[in-house]
């Protein structure tokens, strides 16, 4: 076979012959349509109805957020409140000192003491309270006198015999009745024993004095000698004995806690924040030099005149001098007193408060340091705490109508509201609009 050019030629047999091209120049074979890979079709987006629902909700949320932010900004920048009438439980709990109006009676060093009236007895003026025996005095003379009085009684019975004496009979009947009362008290009410015993002693002494004056007793030689010995012993005892009588009316107590020299009515004006804090911590107070040589006998307490002193924060105390408040004490919760603010003395934000009471304080007559709860329900004009502002050190509120600052006194508050009182009458009323 002969190649005769690029255009091909014919074979010897007359057929047409084509030229063969090099491999790399051959065109790619054309595949039939059924062998071709399928062409990728573009995805068509279809908007469904729920898309519009979600879009509407989203727009509403966005609108609400922006509206809320705007409302918050407006509230912070220029919000208002309306004054209304309200009540608040405003309570302050403090550690307090009890100060009583009392007379403390003391004596120079003594050997022994005889108490003539029971603890917590209410006495009238000039009532014998105690008898004090000097140091070095022996009780043997008292024992001897008591034995002699028994001998005198027995001898009087012998001398008087069957003599009828109406006065002596009355004394005897009274003594018998009092003895029966003592026996009954021993069974049921031992708290009355001291008073009944003192009454019996008084009656027996009166009977003794009367019998000694009778004619029959005076004429008996043995009784005369007994009486002489009795007088001698009494004179000897009286030389060593001092009797103390009540200088006025009041309740007697024989208990002392050592704070009496520092907490008395005449020391109220000298109290300050530091002194009260120190006395609250004091457990063993120092005895003043002028009292070192003296021993305590008794206190005569005025039950309807007493005071309470404590410290608190000046910024939270709301009751002014002359105003009243309710107060009760832990362990004595069943008694609530009405107290009047007598004095306020501030040192920085520490405030000394002294309250005065005129109700019966006898249940607290031997108490000194107690936890006190002060306050209760307070009523007045109520405003949000955020409405309270301070201008020049004075608390007040801004009136919306004219943007004027109205000075107020806060009389009570809780975590959200305050009860206020304008310093100028009529400056604020129920319904007044104020800025927050």
Secondary structure, 3 states (H helix, E strand, C coil): CCCCCCCCEECCCCCEECCCCCHHHCCCCCCCHHHCCCCCCCCCCCCCHHHHHHHHHHHHHHHHHHHHHHHHHHHHHHCEEECEEEEEEEEEEEEEEEEEEEEEEEEECEEEEEECCCCCCEECCCCEEEEEEECCCCCHHHHHHHHHHHHHHHHHHHHHCCCCCHHHHHHHHHHHHHHHHHHHHHHHCHHHHHHHHHHHHHHHHHHHHHHHCCHHHHHCHHHHHHHHHHHHHHHHHHHHEEEEECCCCEEEECCCCCCCCCCCHHHHHHCCHHHHHHHHHCCCCCCCHHHCCEEEEEEEEEEEEEEEEEEEECCCCCCCCCCEEEEEECCEEEEEEEEEEEEEEEECCEEEEEEEECCCCHHHCCCCEEEEEEEEEEEEEEEEHHHCEEECCEEEEEECCCCCEEEEEEEEECCCEEEEEECCCCCCCCCCEEEC
